[in-house]
Structure formats: C-alpha cells, structure tokens
Amino acid sequence: MTLAFLLTSLVIVATPGTGALYTIAAGLTRGTRASLLAAFACTLGTVPHLVAAVTGLAALLHASGVAFAVVKYAGVAYLLWMAWSTWRDRGALAVDERGGTSVWGVIGSGITLNLLNPKLTIFFFAFLPQFVPSGDGAVAAMLGLGAVFMALTFVVFAAYGAAAAALRDHVLTRPRVLDAIRRTFAATFALLAGRLAFESR
C-alpha cells in the first residue's frame, strides 16, 4: 500500500457527495445512531462495486453503453425520489424529534444510494489497478486495498454524521433553520441527480 493510494482515497472519500450528504442528513434529523447506521450502509454500498471490479464486471459496465445507462438512470431516479421525499418531509430523511431510528430504512437508503452510482464501479476499475502488482496476488491485493477504501469511507462519513448530530438540538429548536436545511438537502439531491444524468463513461 502506498501513501499516494491513501491520500487519493482520502480526498475522494472526504469530498462531499451523495453518501456524505445522506449521512449528514441522518445525523441532523435522527441523531448519532442513525448517522453511524447511514455511514455503515453507504460503506456496504461500495461492496458490489468492488466485487464487480475484481470479477471483471466493471469492464462490461465500462464497455457497454446500455449497461452503464441502465445503472446511471436508476441512480438518477432514486436521487430524484430522495429529493422529492425530503422536500415533502417524508421518507428516510424525515425528522424524528424523539431520536428514533428506522434501522432498515436508514440502511436500505444508504446502500441503495451508493449501489446505484455507476461511477463507483468505474472508480474501482480504473483506480485500484494502478496500485495492484501483477501476478497471482493481484486479486488479494485489490481486495485489501478495497477494504482500506471502505474503512476510510466509514470513518470519514461517521465523522461527518457525528458532527451533524452534535448540532441536532440547535437545529430542531429552530423550525426555520430546519426547513431551510431540508430544502437545501432536497435541492442538492436534485442537483446530484442532474449531474449524474449527464455523466459519461
């Protein structure tokens, strides 16, 4: 493992995206436990992409415009649904003032968000091999680097979520601030959907 891999992975993970946004929203609206569940779910959502890269499915996704488009537009549709449900104050990001957590709801949404992001598969396919030595140990090395990437994902997302949860009480006592945050999240999900819609391989 190289320092370049760690630094690059950290930059990629720390750059706010769909998963980080979802984890922050979970922390603000449902508290620390939900934010940790969201971070864990988003991390789990990277597993199929790593498996795809290891087994060569990423090459098919990269080569096939139809396959890429199917995954991409499924992700766009899900992000738009998240934007709508957030704006309407329903679904996974609805505020629970008691601090309750729908475990499967949070986990399901987090996994789905990352699962329907075809860029993660392309990332594992294009990025990891640069740090994998050729030979019989290539698969093991790729799995090891993927595990490191997942660990970084969880740690960074958990930190985002915990920080957001720490501000939760201040947010819940200010309805106008809460409404503004909800609408900001909704608009951001919609913008991410638009960006994903125009992504190419």
Sequence and secondary structure as in RCSB ss.txt:
>XXXX:A:sequence
MTLAFLLTSLVIVATPGTGALYTIAAGLTRGTRASLLAAFACTLGTVPHLVAAVTGLAALLHASGVAFAVVKYAG
VAYLLWMAWSTWRDRGALAVDERGGTSVWGVIGSGITLNLLNPKLTIFFFAFLPQFVPSGDGAVAAMLGLGAVFM
ALTFVVFAAYGAAAAALRDHVLTRPRVLDAIRRTFAATFALLAGRLAFESR
>XXXX:A:secstr
  HHHHHHHHHHHHS  HHHHHHHHHHHHH HHHHHHHHHHHHHTTHHHHHHHHHTHHHHHHH HHHHHHHHHHH
HHHHHHHHHHHHTT GGG   TT    HHHHHHHHHHHHHT HHHHHHHHHHGGGGS SSTTHHHHHHHHHHHHH
HHHHHHHHHHHHHHHHTHHHHHT HHHHHHHHHHHHHHHHHHHHHHHT   
